[in-house]
Amino acid sequence: MLLPTNLLIGAGIAGLTLLFTRFAPQGRKLTIASILLLAICGFSPLGNLLLYPLEARFAPWDNTQGAPDGIVVLGGSIDPDLSAARGTAVFSGSVDRIIAAATLAHRYPSARIVFTGGSANLVADDAAKEADTARAVFERLGIARDRLLMERASRNTVENAEFSKALVSPKPGERWLLVTSAYHMPRSIGIFRKVGFAIEPYPVDWRTGGRRELLRFSIYALDGLGRVEVAMREWIGLSAYWLTGKTDMFLPGPMPP
């Protein structure tokens, strides 16, 4: 309910309800405020302004330092319940994670590939796990089964890090890449560092075009609302993980040279 669309729609419904009570003046103000704020979230550059500092936190990976020993791909690219219902992979908006990982796998044929993702639903069929569908996708993209390590029990980013580390037992001196959306990279890197898994960021799936788009207005309200929702979910996650000790920094960034 803290996400903007849910919060503002809830406030609007509450305002409309108050119109039929002795608090009608407050209800009108609440209704008008919720409509105006929804319009601001939908059409203004707010989503770009919230996403940019997340996506700009880590630079693209430097491939001049040598080949990686392994690649960890965070889930979030495949809807496990729809995939199970339809009998084929149904992708979400973060499919860049799969594409980038497959490209890296072909570029570095000796690297191990770890896909980590179970089901994030609070109530879900245990049979529907993202990693199960992802295995078939990677194989169709030409990645040999014996290179794939599928972690299917995790429900969130903390468990992605913990279970991936337990699965691969990274050795000192090994180089591992972390493939996830650019806006999600600061929180992910912070968590992997906290669990003691040294990993290098490989950001993908950008939602903004960089600094030049910071003040760009949206033509379609759903586009703007989508960016605000993604950004606010991440900022809320960063706050919650920092306050509960799951990360050591509020906004993790590159390690000092």
C-alpha positions as CSV (number, residue, x, y, z in Angstrom):
1,M,0.0,0.0,0.0
2,L,3.0,2.3,0.3
3,L,3.5,2.3,-3.5
4,P,2.2,5.5,-5.1
5,T,-0.6,4.0,-7.2
6,N,-2.1,1.9,-4.4
7,L,-1.7,4.7,-1.9
8,L,-3.2,7.4,-4.0
9,I,-6.1,5.3,-5.3
10,G,-6.8,4.3,-1.7
11,A,-6.7,7.9,-0.6
12,G,-9.1,8.8,-3.5
13,I,-11.6,6.1,-2.4
14,A,-11.4,7.3,1.2
15,G,-12.0,10.9,0.0
16,L,-15.0,9.8,-2.0
17,T,-16.4,7.9,1.0
18,L,-16.0,11.0,3.2
19,L,-18.1,13.0,0.8
20,F,-21.2,11.2,2.2
21,T,-20.3,12.0,5.8
22,R,-20.0,15.2,7.9
23,F,-16.4,15.2,6.8
24,A,-17.3,16.1,3.2
25,P,-15.0,19.2,3.0
26,Q,-12.0,17.0,4.0
27,G,-13.2,14.3,1.6
28,R,-13.2,16.8,-1.3
29,K,-9.7,17.9,-0.5
30,L,-8.4,14.4,-0.2
31,T,-10.1,13.3,-3.5
32,I,-8.6,16.3,-5.4
33,A,-5.2,15.8,-3.9
34,S,-5.1,12.2,-4.9
35,I,-6.1,12.9,-8.5
36,L,-3.5,15.7,-8.8
37,L,-0.8,13.5,-7.3
38,L,-1.7,10.7,-9.7
39,A,-1.4,13.1,-12.6
40,I,2.0,14.3,-11.4
41,C,3.3,10.7,-11.0
42,G,1.9,9.8,-14.4
43,F,2.9,12.7,-16.6
44,S,5.8,14.5,-14.8
45,P,9.5,13.6,-14.9
46,L,9.2,12.3,-11.3
47,G,9.9,8.7,-12.3
48,N,13.0,9.6,-14.2
49,L,14.3,11.7,-11.3
50,L,13.8,8.8,-8.9
51,L,15.3,6.2,-11.1
52,Y,18.4,8.1,-12.4
53,P,20.4,8.0,-9.2
54,L,19.8,4.2,-8.9
55,E,20.7,3.5,-12.5
56,A,23.7,5.8,-12.5
57,R,25.2,4.3,-9.4
58,F,27.3,1.6,-11.2
59,A,29.0,2.0,-14.6
60,P,28.8,-0.7,-17.2
61,W,31.1,-3.7,-16.5
62,D,34.7,-3.3,-17.6
63,N,35.5,-6.4,-19.7
64,T,39.2,-5.6,-20.0
65,Q,40.0,-7.2,-16.7
66,G,39.7,-10.7,-17.9
67,A,37.0,-13.4,-18.1
68,P,34.7,-14.1,-15.2
69,D,34.6,-17.5,-13.4
70,G,30.9,-17.3,-13.0
71,I,27.7,-15.3,-13.6
72,V,24.9,-14.9,-11.2
73,V,21.6,-13.9,-12.8
74,L,18.8,-12.6,-10.5
75,G,15.3,-13.8,-11.1
76,G,12.5,-11.4,-12.1
77,S,12.5,-12.0,-15.8
78,I,9.9,-14.8,-15.9
79,D,6.4,-15.1,-14.3
80,P,6.5,-18.6,-12.8
81,D,2.7,-18.9,-12.3
82,L,1.7,-17.8,-15.8
83,S,4.5,-20.0,-17.2
84,A,3.2,-23.0,-15.3
85,A,-0.4,-22.3,-16.4
86,R,0.6,-21.9,-20.1
87,G,3.3,-24.5,-20.3
88,T,5.8,-22.1,-21.7
89,A,8.0,-19.2,-20.5
90,V,6.0,-16.0,-20.0
91,F,8.4,-13.1,-19.6
92,S,8.1,-9.9,-17.6
93,G,9.6,-6.5,-18.2
94,S,13.1,-7.6,-17.0
95,V,13.9,-10.0,-19.8
96,D,17.2,-8.2,-20.4
97,R,18.6,-10.2,-17.5
98,I,18.1,-13.4,-19.4
99,I,19.4,-12.1,-22.7
100,A,22.5,-10.5,-21.1
101,A,23.3,-13.7,-19.2
102,A,23.0,-15.8,-22.3
103,T,25.2,-13.4,-24.3
104,L,27.8,-13.6,-21.5
105,A,27.6,-17.3,-21.4
106,H,28.5,-17.6,-25.1
107,R,31.2,-15.0,-24.8
108,Y,32.8,-16.8,-21.8
109,P,32.3,-20.5,-22.4
110,S,34.2,-21.6,-19.2
111,A,32.0,-19.5,-16.8
112,R,29.5,-21.2,-14.6
113,I,25.9,-19.8,-14.8
114,V,23.8,-19.5,-11.7
115,F,20.1,-18.5,-12.0
116,T,18.5,-17.6,-8.7
117,G,14.8,-17.3,-8.4
118,G,11.9,-19.2,-6.9
119,S,8.6,-17.5,-6.3
120,A,8.0,-14.1,-4.7
121,N,4.3,-14.7,-4.1
122,L,3.1,-14.7,-0.5
123,V,0.7,-17.5,-1.5
124,A,1.8,-19.6,-4.5
125,D,1.8,-23.2,-5.8
126,D,5.2,-24.7,-4.7
127,A,5.4,-26.3,-8.2
128,A,5.7,-22.9,-9.9
129,K,9.4,-21.8,-9.6
130,E,11.0,-19.3,-11.9
131,A,14.3,-21.3,-12.0
132,D,12.5,-24.3,-13.5
133,T,11.3,-22.4,-16.5
134,A,14.6,-20.4,-16.8
135,R,16.5,-23.7,-17.3
136,A,14.6,-24.5,-20.4
137,V,15.0,-21.0,-21.7
138,F,18.7,-21.0,-21.3
139,E,19.0,-24.4,-23.0
140,R,16.9,-23.1,-25.9
141,L,19.4,-20.2,-26.1
142,G,22.2,-22.7,-26.6
143,I,23.6,-22.9,-23.0
144,A,24.6,-26.5,-22.1
145,R,22.7,-28.0,-19.2
146,D,25.9,-28.9,-17.3
147,R,26.9,-25.3,-17.1
148,L,23.6,-24.3,-15.4
149,L,23.1,-24.1,-11.6
150,M,19.5,-23.4,-10.8
151,E,18.6,-22.0,-7.4
152,R,14.8,-22.4,-7.0
153,A,14.1,-21.7,-3.3
154,S,14.7,-18.0,-2.9
155,R,11.8,-15.6,-2.4
156,N,13.7,-12.3,-2.3
157,T,17.0,-10.6,-3.0
158,V,18.5,-11.5,0.4
159,E,17.8,-15.2,-0.2
160,N,19.1,-14.8,-3.8
161,A,22.5,-13.8,-2.3
162,E,22.5,-16.3,0.6
163,F,21.4,-19.3,-1.4
164,S,23.7,-18.5,-4.4
165,K,26.7,-18.3,-2.2
166,A,25.9,-21.6,-0.5
167,L,25.4,-23.2,-4.0
168,V,28.7,-22.1,-5.6
169,S,31.0,-21.6,-2.5
170,P,33.0,-18.9,-4.3
171,K,36.8,-19.2,-3.7
172,P,39.1,-16.3,-3.0
173,G,40.4,-14.8,-6.3
174,E,37.4,-15.9,-8.4
175,R,35.6,-13.3,-10.4
176,W,31.8,-13.5,-10.3
177,L,29.4,-11.2,-12.2
178,L,26.0,-10.2,-10.9
179,V,23.4,-9.6,-13.7
180,T,20.3,-7.6,-12.7
181,S,18.4,-4.5,-13.6
182,A,20.4,-1.3,-13.2
183,Y,17.9,0.3,-10.8
184,H,18.1,-2.9,-8.6
185,M,21.9,-3.1,-8.6
186,P,22.7,-0.9,-5.6
187,R,20.5,-3.0,-3.2
188,S,21.6,-6.3,-4.8
189,I,25.3,-5.4,-4.5
190,G,24.8,-4.3,-0.9
191,I,23.2,-7.6,0.0
192,F,25.8,-9.7,-1.7
193,R,28.6,-7.8,0.1
194,K,26.8,-8.3,3.4
195,V,26.7,-12.1,3.0
196,G,30.3,-12.2,2.0
197,F,30.0,-12.9,-1.7
198,A,32.4,-10.7,-3.6
199,I,30.7,-10.0,-6.9
200,E,31.0,-7.4,-9.8
201,P,28.0,-5.5,-11.1
202,Y,26.8,-6.1,-14.6
203,P,23.8,-3.8,-14.8
204,V,21.1,-4.2,-17.6
205,D,17.5,-3.4,-18.2
206,W,17.8,0.4,-17.9
207,R,14.5,2.3,-17.6
208,T,15.8,5.8,-18.4
209,G,18.0,7.3,-21.1
210,G,20.4,9.0,-18.6
211,R,20.8,12.6,-17.6
212,R,19.4,14.0,-20.8
213,E,15.9,12.5,-20.0
214,L,15.7,13.7,-16.4
215,L,13.1,16.4,-17.2
216,R,11.2,14.5,-19.9
217,F,7.4,14.4,-19.5
218,S,5.5,11.2,-20.3
219,I,2.9,11.1,-23.0
220,Y,1.1,8.2,-21.4
221,A,0.3,8.2,-17.7
222,L,0.9,4.5,-17.4
223,D,4.5,4.9,-18.5
224,G,5.2,7.5,-15.9
225,L,3.3,5.7,-13.2
226,G,5.3,2.5,-14.0
227,R,8.6,4.3,-13.6
228,V,7.5,5.9,-10.3
229,E,6.3,2.5,-9.0
230,V,9.6,0.8,-9.9
231,A,11.7,3.5,-8.4
232,M,9.6,3.9,-5.1
233,R,9.6,0.1,-4.6
234,E,13.4,0.2,-4.9
235,W,13.9,3.2,-2.6
236,I,11.5,1.6,0.0
237,G,13.5,-1.7,-0.3
238,L,16.8,0.2,0.2
239,S,15.5,1.9,3.3
240,A,14.0,-1.3,4.8
241,Y,17.2,-3.4,4.1
242,W,19.5,-0.7,5.6
243,L,17.3,-0.2,8.7
244,T,17.1,-4.0,9.3
245,G,20.9,-4.5,8.8
246,K,20.6,-6.5,5.6
247,T,23.0,-3.9,3.9
248,D,25.8,-1.8,5.4
249,M,25.0,1.3,3.4
250,F,21.7,3.0,2.5
251,L,22.8,3.4,-1.1
252,P,25.6,0.9,-1.9
253,G,28.0,2.1,-4.6
254,P,31.3,1.1,-6.3
255,M,34.1,-0.1,-4.1
256,P,37.0,2.4,-3.7
257,P,40.0,1.6,-5.8
